[in-house]
């Protein structure tokens, strides 16, 4: 008798999140467009661990402010990246305000971050460097197929 036993396919997915600091000055909308065309979106920060990774990306080479992907959408702060599958519970709510937001003059609807990780609201028409976010899904496929051929004498 001939018998085939087959073991299955193993697929593992690893998500790699990378931040990219761009020193060119743009308005928030221009920066968002650039990030969406070349990366995933403006930087989305989910927790303090991500904040520290972002600060380390700049690594002391810049001491000003830069746009991130947070904006005010009718009195509700939202992230530019709208993909619901991206966020886990509570991650949309992470904020690191420093004496803000104050919406000074009623026109500060976009958010920038300073070199220390403090967030400030600012007019979206100001021009600043910006931080893009790129999520790459790395797929490692490992196919383990073992075929056992057994011949049995009956």
C-alpha positions in Angstrom: 0.0 0.0 0.0 1.3 3.5 -0.9 0.5 6.2 1.7 1.1 10.0 1.5 1.4 12.2 4.5 1.7 15.9 4.0 2.6 18.5 6.5 1.3 22.0 6.0 2.5 25.5 4.8 3.8 27.9 7.4 3.5 31.6 6.7 4.6 34.3 9.1 4.0 38.0 8.6 6.2 40.6 10.2 5.2 44.3 10.2 8.1 46.7 10.0 7.3 50.3 10.8 9.8 53.0 9.8 9.8 56.8 10.3 11.5 59.1 7.8 12.5 62.7 8.7 12.3 65.0 5.7 14.0 68.4 6.2 12.2 70.1 3.3 9.7 72.7 4.6 6.1 72.2 3.5 2.6 73.0 4.7 0.9 70.2 6.5 -1.3 69.4 3.5 1.8 69.3 1.2 3.6 67.1 3.6 0.7 64.7 3.8 0.5 64.5 0.0 4.2 63.8 -0.2 4.2 61.1 2.5 1.2 59.4 0.9 2.9 59.4 -2.5 6.3 58.2 -1.3 5.6 56.3 1.9 2.4 55.4 3.8 1.3 58.7 5.4 2.5 61.4 7.8 3.7 59.9 11.1 1.2 58.2 13.3 2.2 57.6 16.9 0.4 55.0 18.9 2.2 54.9 22.2 5.2 56.0 24.1 7.4 53.3 22.6 6.6 54.5 19.1 7.3 58.1 20.3 10.8 57.1 21.5 11.5 55.4 18.2 10.5 58.5 16.4 12.7 60.7 18.5 15.6 58.3 17.9 15.0 58.6 14.2 16.0 62.3 14.3 18.7 61.4 16.8 19.8 64.9 17.8 20.4 66.0 14.2 17.4 68.4 14.3 16.3 70.7 17.1 13.2 72.3 15.7 9.6 71.1 15.0 8.2 68.9 12.4 4.7 67.9 11.2 3.1 64.7 12.3 -0.1 63.2 11.0 -2.5 64.5 13.7 -5.1 67.2 12.8 -8.3 68.7 14.1 -11.4 67.5 12.2 -14.3 69.6 13.6 -13.1 69.6 17.2 -12.0 66.0 17.2 -8.3 65.2 16.9 -7.7 62.5 14.2 -4.8 60.8 12.6 -4.1 61.3 8.9 -3.8 57.6 8.4 -7.4 56.4 8.3 -6.9 52.6 7.9 -9.0 51.1 10.7 -7.0 47.8 10.5 -3.8 49.7 11.4 -4.9 50.6 14.9 -5.4 48.4 17.9 -7.6 49.4 20.8 -6.6 52.7 22.3 -3.9 53.5 19.8 -5.9 56.3 18.1 -6.1 58.1 21.4 -2.3 58.5 22.2 -1.4 62.2 22.7 1.7 63.9 23.9 0.6 67.5 24.2 2.8 70.1 25.9 0.6 72.9 27.2 -1.6 72.4 24.2 -3.8 72.4 22.2 -4.9 76.0 22.5 -6.1 76.6 18.9 -4.7 80.1 19.1 -6.6 82.4 16.8 -9.0 79.6 15.9 -6.6 78.5 13.1 -4.3 75.9 14.7 -5.7 72.7 13.3 -2.5 70.7 12.6 0.1 69.2 14.9 3.8 69.4 15.0 6.3 67.7 17.3 9.5 69.2 18.7 12.8 67.4 19.0 12.0 66.3 22.6 8.6 64.7 21.5 6.3 67.5 22.7 3.3 68.2 20.6 1.9 71.6 19.6 -1.0 72.7 17.5 -0.2 75.1 14.7 -1.7 76.6 11.6 -1.6 74.1 8.8 -0.3 76.8 6.4 3.0 77.1 8.3 5.9 75.4 6.5 7.9 72.9 8.5 10.0 69.8 8.0 7.9 66.6 8.5 8.0 63.0 9.4 6.6 60.3 7.2 5.6 56.8 8.3 6.1 53.7 6.3 4.7 50.3 7.1 6.1 47.5 5.1 4.6 44.1 5.4 7.4 41.6 5.2 6.4 38.1 4.3 8.5 35.1 5.0 7.1 32.0 3.5 8.5 28.7 4.7 7.1 25.8 3.0 7.6 22.6 4.8 6.3 19.8 2.9 7.3 16.3 3.8 6.0 13.4 1.9 6.4 10.1 3.4 6.3 7.3 1.0 5.7 4.1 2.7 5.5 0.9 1.0 3.8 -1.8 3.0 3.8 -5.4 2.1 0.3 -6.7 2.5 
